[in-house]
Amino acid sequence: MKRFLLVVLGSGVALLGLLIVNTARIPGAAEPFGSSSSVRIDATAAAERLAGAVRFPTVSVQSGAPIDTAAFQGLYAYLERSYPAAHAAMRRETIGGLSLLYTWPGTDSAAAPVVLMGHVDVVPVTEENRAEWLHGPFDGTVADGFVWGRGTLDDKVTVLAALEAVEQLAAAGERPTRTVYLAFGHDEEVGGRYGARLIVDTLVARGVRPALVLDEGGFMTEGAIPGVEGIAAVVGIAEKGYLSLTLTSRASGGHSSMPPSRTAVGALSAAIDRLMANPFPSSLDGPTAQMMTAMAPYVPFGQRLVLSNLWLTEPLVIRSLQGTPLGGALTRTTTAPTMLDAGVKDNVLPPEATAVVNFRIRPGETRETVIARVREIVNDTMITVAPRDSATADPSAVSRTDVPAYRLIEQTIRAMAPESSIPVLPYLVMGGTDAKYWSAHSDRVYRFLAVPLGDSDVARVHGVNERIGIDAFATAIGFYVRLLGGLNGL
């Protein structure tokens, strides 16, 4: 017994030693960037130009509804007037009817080009909450240190910031070494199938193999990452897939005074309950594991020990992450019933009831595996399961973080707050972006919204009172100026 206890004790000490050694191997937190090269920006004038772009209601609507093409064309004429040096330096094409592709030729035609993406379309504003807006969503008001309106965060801010940067550089007579493409889709909010997808197809057909692709998706803010104090930035290296399934339950209709043992509504309700009671399995593989490892230098020692030894602590980390909606979404394919429809009168048994369930698919799974699992869980002859006729996509491929393209983005982000030691973490984007269309053609596709977000800004995206600080917009412009200035290092 004594020998057994000594063996157990020795094993425990050895294990603890191994955990500590692994923790000690984690690099320290990044040093503050230091003094950043000065980028002169007329923030007030830039804010007015962004406000002007907001005034064009370039709203994306669901498939089949009419599009206000005049608003898009008006915006494009406005951009041409507002950025004369950029438009003189670049060639502009219209792709898919309403999307824009700019080409800024580089001095070295053999160097792999760079693609900077954004989108000009915005989501609608519902009449129910229009009265809650402090300033009209399409008035383009500049007030109280902010530019107010749809697109100031998603995503005219990216389009305008990139054009501001090119305007500044082109006006100074500068030209990039490698060709730069600006790809601005017109239908990202409804899947990007007729904008970004066609732009990607066009460039791929021309033989373009980019050294870097950058779109919206990640963000920089304070307090968003549990355990990390202060400002942190997350860069999307992959995005989840998208699938909506329609569950249709059919039964005999009739009078509600004599219901059968199973009704269409009852069977459908039970099916949804089974789906919610059987969530998809969780895992830390892929982008989330990389995120946890990158967090380690910026958290207290106890958390660092856990994150440095995921080979042992993965179940503990997963259990902890599942305590929040964000953590759960980072580790599994999510299940969200979003729409229900049944019945015409309170005393009539409907012969049919339907529900729409939305799934955001983590890397490692596909639309096919999700459908198969849902059918297995539902397992009811009264219910059919079919994909909904909407934008669907498998998860994107995971981009590399050990390449110059990622390091350039990382350093450019740190220059946004040069006196701070900003953690820059790989991230799995929950929503969809136009960048997914590059996934099959490049392993250097990244997602980052170059705007320092305030406490309430995340809720303003697609919400009420969307706005951006004038200084924050200037920071976004500076990001693109520095990014373009660093392309020689790719």
SEGU-726386 format. One record per residue (C-alpha): residue number from 1; residue in three letters; z, y, x. Coordinates in Angstrom, 1 decimal. Example, Ala and Ser with C-alpha at 12.3 -4.5 7.8 and 13.67 -1.06 7.14 Angstrom:
banu|lumdo|up|north|east
1|ALA|7.8|-4.5|12.3
2|SER|7.1|-1.1|13.7
END
This chain:
banu|lumdo|up|north|east
1|MET|0.0|0.0|0.0
2|LYS|0.9|2.4|2.8
3|ARG|-2.4|1.7|4.5
4|PHE|-4.2|2.3|1.2
5|LEU|-2.4|5.6|0.7
6|LEU|-3.3|6.7|4.2
7|VAL|-7.0|5.8|3.6
8|VAL|-7.0|7.8|0.4
9|LEU|-5.2|10.8|2.1
10|GLY|-7.6|10.6|5.0
11|SER|-10.6|10.5|2.7
12|GLY|-9.3|13.5|0.8
13|VAL|-8.8|15.5|4.0
14|ALA|-12.3|14.5|5.2
15|LEU|-13.8|15.5|1.9
16|LEU|-12.0|18.8|1.9
17|GLY|-13.1|19.4|5.5
18|LEU|-16.7|18.7|4.5
19|LEU|-16.5|21.1|1.6
20|ILE|-15.1|23.9|3.8
21|VAL|-17.8|23.3|6.5
22|ASN|-20.5|23.5|3.9
23|THR|-19.0|26.7|2.6
24|ALA|-18.8|28.2|6.1
25|ARG|-22.5|27.5|6.6
26|ILE|-23.4|29.9|3.8
27|PRO|-24.8|33.1|5.3
28|GLY|-22.8|36.3|4.7
29|ALA|-23.8|38.9|2.1
30|ALA|-26.8|41.0|3.0
31|GLU|-26.0|44.2|4.8
32|PRO|-26.7|47.5|3.0
33|PHE|-30.4|48.4|3.4
34|GLY|-29.4|51.6|5.3
35|SER|-31.4|54.8|5.2
36|SER|-34.5|54.2|3.2
37|SER|-37.8|56.0|4.1
38|SER|-38.1|59.1|1.9
39|VAL|-40.4|58.9|-1.0
40|ARG|-41.0|62.3|-2.6
41|ILE|-41.4|62.1|-6.4
42|ASP|-41.5|64.9|-8.9
43|ALA|-39.3|63.1|-11.4
44|THR|-39.7|65.7|-14.2
45|ALA|-43.5|65.7|-14.1
46|ALA|-43.6|61.9|-13.9
47|ALA|-41.3|61.6|-16.9
48|GLU|-43.6|63.9|-18.9
49|ARG|-46.5|61.7|-18.1
50|LEU|-44.6|58.6|-19.2
51|ALA|-43.7|60.5|-22.4
52|GLY|-47.3|61.2|-23.0
53|ALA|-48.2|57.5|-22.8
54|VAL|-45.4|56.6|-25.3
55|ARG|-47.1|58.8|-27.9
56|PHE|-50.0|56.3|-28.3
57|PRO|-48.8|53.6|-30.7
58|THR|-50.3|50.6|-28.9
59|VAL|-48.6|48.1|-31.1
60|SER|-49.2|44.4|-30.8
61|VAL|-49.4|42.6|-34.1
62|GLN|-49.5|38.9|-35.0
63|SER|-52.8|37.1|-34.9
64|GLY|-55.2|38.1|-37.7
65|ALA|-53.7|41.6|-38.4
66|PRO|-55.8|44.7|-37.5
67|ILE|-55.2|46.4|-34.2
68|ASP|-55.2|50.1|-33.8
69|THR|-57.9|50.1|-31.1
70|ALA|-58.1|53.9|-31.2
71|ALA|-54.5|54.1|-29.9
72|PHE|-55.4|51.9|-26.9
73|GLN|-58.6|53.8|-26.2
74|GLY|-56.7|57.1|-26.5
75|LEU|-54.1|55.9|-24.0
76|TYR|-56.8|54.8|-21.5
77|ALA|-58.5|58.2|-21.7
78|TYR|-55.0|59.8|-21.2
79|LEU|-54.4|57.7|-18.1
80|GLU|-57.7|58.7|-16.6
81|ARG|-56.9|62.4|-17.1
82|SER|-53.3|62.0|-15.8
83|TYR|-54.1|60.1|-12.6
84|PRO|-57.4|61.5|-11.2
85|ALA|-56.9|60.5|-7.6
86|ALA|-56.0|56.9|-8.6
87|HIS|-59.0|56.6|-10.8
88|ALA|-61.3|58.0|-8.1
89|ALA|-59.9|55.5|-5.6
90|MET|-60.0|52.4|-7.9
91|ARG|-62.7|50.7|-10.0
92|ARG|-61.6|50.2|-13.7
93|GLU|-62.9|47.4|-15.9
94|THR|-62.1|46.5|-19.5
95|ILE|-61.4|42.8|-20.0
96|GLY|-61.0|41.0|-23.3
97|GLY|-61.9|44.1|-25.2
98|LEU|-58.8|46.1|-24.6
99|SER|-57.1|45.1|-21.3
100|LEU|-57.5|47.0|-18.0
101|LEU|-58.3|45.6|-14.5
102|TYR|-58.2|48.1|-11.7
103|THR|-59.5|47.2|-8.2
104|TRP|-58.3|49.3|-5.2
105|PRO|-60.5|48.0|-2.3
106|GLY|-58.6|47.2|0.9
107|THR|-59.9|47.9|4.4
108|ASP|-59.7|44.2|5.3
109|SER|-61.8|42.2|3.0
110|ALA|-60.6|38.9|4.6
111|ALA|-56.9|39.6|3.7
112|ALA|-55.6|37.9|0.6
113|PRO|-55.2|40.5|-2.2
114|VAL|-52.2|41.5|-4.3
115|VAL|-52.0|41.6|-8.1
116|LEU|-49.5|44.0|-9.8
117|MET|-49.2|43.3|-13.5
118|GLY|-47.9|45.1|-16.6
119|HIS|-48.8|45.5|-20.2
120|VAL|-49.6|48.5|-22.4
121|ASP|-48.8|47.0|-25.8
122|VAL|-45.4|47.3|-27.5
123|VAL|-43.6|45.6|-30.3
124|PRO|-43.5|47.2|-33.8
125|VAL|-40.7|49.3|-35.1
126|THR|-39.4|48.0|-38.5
127|GLU|-39.1|50.5|-41.3
128|GLU|-35.5|49.3|-41.9
129|ASN|-34.2|50.7|-38.7
130|ARG|-36.5|53.6|-38.1
131|ALA|-33.8|56.0|-39.3
132|GLU|-31.5|54.8|-36.5
133|TRP|-33.7|56.2|-33.8
134|LEU|-32.3|59.4|-32.4
135|HIS|-35.9|60.4|-31.5
136|GLY|-39.1|59.0|-33.0
137|PRO|-40.2|55.8|-31.4
138|PHE|-43.7|57.2|-30.7
139|ASP|-42.8|60.9|-30.3
140|GLY|-42.4|60.6|-26.5
141|THR|-39.4|62.9|-26.5
142|VAL|-37.8|63.9|-23.2
143|ALA|-34.2|64.8|-23.9
144|ASP|-30.7|64.4|-22.4
145|GLY|-32.0|63.0|-19.1
146|PHE|-34.1|60.3|-20.7
147|VAL|-37.6|59.5|-21.9
148|TRP|-37.3|58.0|-25.4
149|GLY|-39.6|55.7|-27.2
150|ARG|-41.3|52.3|-27.4
151|GLY|-42.6|51.2|-24.0
152|THR|-40.2|53.1|-21.8
153|LEU|-38.6|49.8|-20.9
154|ASP|-41.1|47.3|-22.1
155|ASP|-43.6|47.8|-20.5
156|LYS|-45.5|51.1|-20.2
157|VAL|-42.8|51.9|-17.6
158|THR|-44.4|49.4|-15.2
159|VAL|-47.9|50.5|-15.9
160|LEU|-47.1|54.2|-15.3
161|ALA|-44.9|53.5|-12.3
162|ALA|-47.7|51.6|-10.6
163|LEU|-50.3|54.3|-11.4
164|GLU|-47.9|57.0|-10.2
165|ALA|-47.5|55.2|-6.9
166|VAL|-51.3|54.7|-6.4
167|GLU|-51.9|58.4|-7.4
168|GLN|-49.4|59.6|-4.8
169|LEU|-50.9|57.4|-2.0
170|ALA|-54.5|57.9|-2.9
171|ALA|-54.0|61.7|-3.1
172|ALA|-52.6|61.6|0.4
173|GLY|-55.8|59.8|1.6
174|GLU|-54.1|56.4|2.1
175|ARG|-55.9|53.1|1.5
176|PRO|-54.3|49.7|1.5
177|THR|-55.3|47.1|4.1
178|ARG|-55.6|44.4|1.5
179|THR|-57.2|44.8|-1.9
180|VAL|-54.8|45.6|-4.7
181|TYR|-55.5|44.7|-8.3
182|LEU|-53.6|46.4|-11.2
183|ALA|-53.8|44.1|-14.2
184|PHE|-52.6|45.6|-17.5
185|GLY|-52.8|43.4|-20.5
186|HIS|-53.1|44.6|-24.1
187|ASP|-51.5|41.7|-26.0
188|GLU|-48.5|40.4|-23.9
189|GLU|-46.2|40.7|-26.9
190|VAL|-48.2|38.1|-28.8
191|GLY|-48.8|35.7|-25.9
192|GLY|-51.4|37.5|-23.7
193|ARG|-54.2|35.0|-24.6
194|TYR|-56.9|37.6|-24.9
195|GLY|-55.7|40.0|-22.2
196|ALA|-53.9|38.6|-19.1
197|ARG|-55.3|35.1|-19.5
198|LEU|-58.9|36.5|-19.4
199|ILE|-58.0|38.8|-16.5
200|VAL|-56.7|35.8|-14.5
201|ASP|-59.7|33.7|-15.4
202|THR|-62.0|36.6|-14.3
203|LEU|-60.2|37.0|-10.9
204|VAL|-60.0|33.3|-10.2
205|ALA|-63.8|33.0|-11.0
206|ARG|-64.3|35.7|-8.4
207|GLY|-62.4|33.7|-5.8
208|VAL|-59.2|35.7|-5.8
209|ARG|-56.3|33.9|-4.2
210|PRO|-53.5|36.4|-4.2
211|ALA|-50.8|36.7|-1.5
212|LEU|-48.4|38.1|-4.1
213|VAL|-48.4|38.5|-7.9
214|LEU|-45.7|40.7|-9.4
215|ASP|-45.0|41.2|-13.1
216|GLU|-42.1|42.2|-15.3
217|GLY|-39.3|39.7|-16.0
218|GLY|-36.3|40.0|-13.7
219|PHE|-34.0|43.1|-13.7
220|MET|-31.3|45.0|-11.8
221|THR|-28.1|46.0|-13.4
222|GLU|-24.3|45.9|-13.1
223|GLY|-22.1|43.1|-14.4
224|ALA|-24.9|40.9|-15.6
225|ILE|-24.1|38.0|-13.3
226|PRO|-20.6|36.4|-13.9
227|GLY|-18.6|36.4|-10.7
228|VAL|-20.8|38.9|-8.9
229|GLU|-19.2|42.4|-8.8
230|GLY|-21.3|45.5|-8.9
231|ILE|-25.1|45.8|-9.1
232|ALA|-27.2|42.6|-8.7
233|ALA|-30.9|42.0|-9.1
234|VAL|-32.6|38.9|-10.3
235|VAL|-36.2|38.0|-9.5
236|GLY|-38.0|35.6|-11.8
237|ILE|-39.5|32.8|-9.8
238|ALA|-40.4|30.8|-12.9
239|GLU|-40.4|31.2|-16.7
240|LYS|-39.5|28.9|-19.5
241|GLY|-42.1|27.4|-21.7
242|TYR|-42.5|28.3|-25.4
243|LEU|-42.9|26.1|-28.4
244|SER|-42.1|26.4|-32.1
245|LEU|-42.1|23.4|-34.4
246|THR|-42.4|23.3|-38.2
247|LEU|-40.2|20.7|-39.9
248|THR|-41.4|20.0|-43.4
249|SER|-39.3|17.9|-45.8
250|ARG|-40.9|16.6|-49.0
251|ALA|-39.3|15.0|-52.0
252|SER|-39.7|14.8|-55.8
253|GLY|-39.1|18.1|-57.5
254|GLY|-37.5|18.5|-60.8
255|HIS|-34.5|20.0|-62.7
256|SER|-31.4|20.7|-60.6
257|SER|-29.2|19.2|-63.4
258|MET|-30.2|15.7|-62.3
259|PRO|-30.7|15.8|-58.5
260|PRO|-31.6|12.6|-56.6
261|SER|-29.4|11.4|-53.8
262|ARG|-31.6|13.1|-51.2
263|THR|-33.4|16.3|-51.8
264|ALA|-36.0|18.2|-49.7
265|VAL|-33.4|20.9|-48.8
266|GLY|-30.7|18.3|-48.1
267|ALA|-32.9|16.2|-45.8
268|LEU|-34.1|19.3|-43.9
269|SER|-30.5|20.6|-43.5
270|ALA|-29.4|17.3|-42.1
271|ALA|-32.3|17.2|-39.7
272|ILE|-31.5|20.7|-38.4
273|ASP|-27.8|19.7|-38.1
274|ARG|-28.8|16.6|-36.0
275|LEU|-31.0|18.8|-33.7
276|MET|-28.1|21.3|-33.1
277|ALA|-25.6|18.4|-32.5
278|ASN|-27.9|16.9|-29.9
279|PRO|-28.9|19.6|-27.5
280|PHE|-31.3|18.9|-24.6
281|PRO|-29.7|17.6|-21.4
282|SER|-28.6|20.2|-18.8
283|SER|-29.5|20.3|-15.2
284|LEU|-29.1|22.7|-12.2
285|ASP|-32.4|21.7|-10.6
286|GLY|-35.1|24.3|-9.8
287|PRO|-34.6|28.0|-10.1
288|THR|-31.1|27.8|-11.4
289|ALA|-29.9|25.8|-8.5
290|GLN|-31.5|28.3|-6.2
291|MET|-29.8|31.1|-8.1
292|MET|-26.4|29.5|-7.7
293|THR|-26.9|29.0|-3.9
294|ALA|-28.0|32.6|-3.5
295|MET|-25.0|33.8|-5.4
296|ALA|-22.5|32.1|-3.0
297|PRO|-22.2|34.9|-0.4
298|TYR|-21.3|37.4|-3.1
299|VAL|-18.5|35.6|-4.9
300|PRO|-14.8|35.0|-4.0
301|PHE|-14.0|32.0|-1.7
302|GLY|-13.1|29.6|-4.5
303|GLN|-16.3|30.1|-6.3
304|ARG|-18.2|30.1|-3.0
305|LEU|-16.8|26.6|-2.2
306|VAL|-18.0|25.3|-5.6
307|LEU|-21.5|26.8|-5.3
308|SER|-21.8|25.6|-1.7
309|ASN|-21.3|22.0|-2.7
310|LEU|-23.4|21.5|-5.8
311|TRP|-24.0|17.9|-4.7
312|LEU|-20.4|17.3|-5.8
313|THR|-19.6|20.2|-8.2
314|GLU|-22.8|20.3|-10.3
315|PRO|-21.1|18.9|-13.5
316|LEU|-18.3|21.5|-13.1
317|VAL|-20.8|24.3|-12.7
318|ILE|-22.9|23.2|-15.7
319|ARG|-19.8|22.9|-17.9
320|SER|-18.8|26.5|-16.9
321|LEU|-22.3|27.9|-17.5
322|GLN|-22.5|26.3|-20.9
323|GLY|-19.7|28.6|-22.0
324|THR|-22.1|31.5|-22.4
325|PRO|-25.5|31.8|-24.1
326|LEU|-27.1|32.9|-20.8
327|GLY|-25.6|30.1|-18.9
328|GLY|-26.7|27.5|-21.4
329|ALA|-30.2|28.9|-21.4
330|LEU|-30.3|28.7|-17.6
331|THR|-29.6|25.0|-17.6
332|ARG|-31.4|23.4|-20.6
333|THR|-34.2|23.6|-23.0
334|THR|-32.8|25.7|-25.9
335|THR|-33.0|24.9|-29.6
336|ALA|-33.0|27.7|-32.1
337|PRO|-33.8|27.4|-35.9
338|THR|-35.3|30.7|-36.8
339|MET|-37.0|30.5|-40.2
340|LEU|-36.3|28.7|-43.5
341|ASP|-38.3|28.5|-46.7
342|ALA|-37.7|26.5|-49.9
343|GLY|-37.5|26.9|-53.6
344|VAL|-38.6|29.4|-56.2
345|LYS|-35.7|29.4|-58.7
346|ASP|-32.0|28.5|-58.6
347|ASN|-32.3|25.6|-61.1
348|VAL|-35.5|24.0|-59.7
349|LEU|-35.5|21.3|-57.0
350|PRO|-38.2|22.3|-54.6
351|PRO|-40.7|19.5|-53.7
352|GLU|-41.0|20.9|-50.2
353|ALA|-38.7|22.7|-47.7
354|THR|-39.7|24.0|-44.3
355|ALA|-37.9|25.2|-41.2
356|VAL|-39.2|26.7|-37.9
357|VAL|-37.3|25.8|-34.8
358|ASN|-38.1|27.6|-31.5
359|PHE|-37.7|25.9|-28.1
360|ARG|-37.6|27.6|-24.7
361|ILE|-38.5|24.8|-22.3
362|ARG|-36.9|24.6|-18.9
363|PRO|-39.0|23.5|-15.9
364|GLY|-39.1|19.7|-15.7
365|GLU|-39.9|19.3|-19.4
366|THR|-43.1|19.9|-21.3
367|ARG|-44.2|20.6|-24.9
368|GLU|-45.0|16.9|-25.3
369|THR|-41.6|15.8|-24.2
370|VAL|-39.9|18.3|-26.5
371|ILE|-41.9|17.1|-29.5
372|ALA|-41.2|13.5|-28.7
373|ARG|-37.4|14.2|-28.4
374|VAL|-37.3|16.2|-31.7
375|ARG|-39.1|13.4|-33.6
376|GLU|-36.7|10.9|-32.2
377|ILE|-33.6|12.9|-33.2
378|VAL|-35.0|13.8|-36.7
379|ASN|-36.0|10.2|-37.3
380|ASP|-36.5|10.7|-41.1
381|THR|-39.6|9.5|-43.0
382|MET|-39.1|12.4|-45.4
383|ILE|-39.7|14.9|-42.6
384|THR|-42.8|15.7|-40.6
385|VAL|-42.7|17.6|-37.3
386|ALA|-45.7|19.6|-36.2
387|PRO|-46.4|22.4|-33.7
388|ARG|-46.6|25.8|-35.2
389|ASP|-49.8|27.7|-34.9
390|SER|-48.5|30.3|-32.4
391|ALA|-48.5|31.0|-28.7
392|THR|-47.3|28.0|-26.9
393|ALA|-46.9|27.3|-23.2
394|ASP|-45.4|24.8|-20.8
395|PRO|-42.9|26.1|-18.3
396|SER|-44.5|27.8|-15.3
397|ALA|-44.5|26.4|-11.9
398|VAL|-41.7|27.5|-9.6
399|SER|-42.7|30.0|-6.9
400|ARG|-41.5|29.9|-3.4
401|THR|-38.7|32.0|-2.0
402|ASP|-39.2|31.1|1.7
403|VAL|-42.4|33.2|2.1
404|PRO|-43.1|36.8|3.1
405|ALA|-44.1|37.8|-0.4
406|TYR|-40.6|37.1|-1.8
407|ARG|-39.0|38.7|1.2
408|LEU|-41.0|41.9|0.7
409|ILE|-39.9|42.1|-2.9
410|GLU|-36.3|41.4|-1.9
411|GLN|-36.3|44.2|0.7
412|THR|-38.1|46.6|-1.6
413|ILE|-35.4|46.0|-4.3
414|ARG|-32.7|46.7|-1.7
415|ALA|-34.3|50.0|-0.9
416|MET|-33.8|51.0|-4.5
417|ALA|-30.1|51.4|-3.7
418|PRO|-30.0|51.7|0.1
419|GLU|-26.3|52.2|0.5
420|SER|-25.3|49.1|-1.5
421|SER|-25.3|45.5|-0.5
422|ILE|-27.4|44.3|-3.5
423|PRO|-27.5|40.5|-4.2
424|VAL|-31.1|39.6|-4.9
425|LEU|-31.1|36.3|-6.7
426|PRO|-33.9|33.9|-7.8
427|TYR|-34.0|33.5|-11.5
428|LEU|-35.4|31.5|-14.4
429|VAL|-36.9|34.0|-16.9
430|MET|-36.0|33.1|-20.5
431|GLY|-38.8|34.9|-22.2
432|GLY|-42.6|34.8|-21.6
433|THR|-44.6|37.1|-19.4
434|ASP|-48.3|37.5|-18.6
435|ALA|-47.5|36.1|-15.1
436|LYS|-47.6|32.6|-16.5
437|TYR|-51.3|32.6|-16.4
438|TRP|-51.2|32.7|-12.6
439|SER|-48.9|29.7|-12.4
440|ALA|-51.7|27.2|-11.8
441|HIS|-53.3|29.3|-9.1
442|SER|-50.5|30.6|-6.9
443|ASP|-47.0|29.7|-5.7
444|ARG|-46.2|33.4|-5.0
445|VAL|-45.8|34.7|-8.6
446|TYR|-42.7|36.8|-9.2
447|ARG|-41.2|38.8|-12.1
448|PHE|-39.1|41.9|-11.7
449|LEU|-38.8|45.1|-13.8
450|ALA|-38.3|47.8|-11.2
451|VAL|-35.9|49.8|-13.2
452|PRO|-32.1|50.0|-12.7
453|LEU|-30.8|49.2|-16.1
454|GLY|-27.7|50.8|-17.6
455|ASP|-25.0|49.1|-19.6
456|SER|-26.8|49.3|-23.0
457|ASP|-30.4|49.1|-21.8
458|VAL|-30.9|45.4|-22.2
459|ALA|-30.2|45.6|-25.9
460|ARG|-32.7|48.5|-26.2
461|VAL|-35.6|46.3|-25.1
462|HIS|-37.4|45.5|-28.4
463|GLY|-34.4|47.3|-30.1
464|VAL|-33.5|50.7|-31.4
465|ASN|-33.5|53.8|-29.2
466|GLU|-35.5|52.3|-26.3
467|ARG|-35.3|54.8|-23.4
468|ILE|-35.3|55.2|-19.7
469|GLY|-33.5|57.6|-17.5
470|ILE|-35.7|60.2|-15.7
471|ASP|-34.0|59.2|-12.4
472|ALA|-34.5|55.5|-13.1
473|PHE|-38.2|56.0|-13.7
474|ALA|-38.4|57.9|-10.4
475|THR|-36.7|54.9|-8.8
476|ALA|-39.3|52.6|-10.3
477|ILE|-42.1|54.7|-8.8
478|GLY|-40.4|54.6|-5.4
479|PHE|-40.3|50.8|-5.7
480|TYR|-44.1|50.6|-6.0
481|VAL|-44.7|53.2|-3.3
482|ARG|-42.6|51.1|-0.9
483|LEU|-44.1|47.8|-2.0
484|LEU|-47.6|49.1|-1.5
485|GLY|-46.6|50.4|1.9
486|GLY|-45.3|47.1|2.9
487|LEU|-48.3|44.9|2.1
488|ASN|-49.3|44.5|5.8
489|GLY|-46.3|42.3|6.3
490|LEU|-47.6|39.6|3.9
END
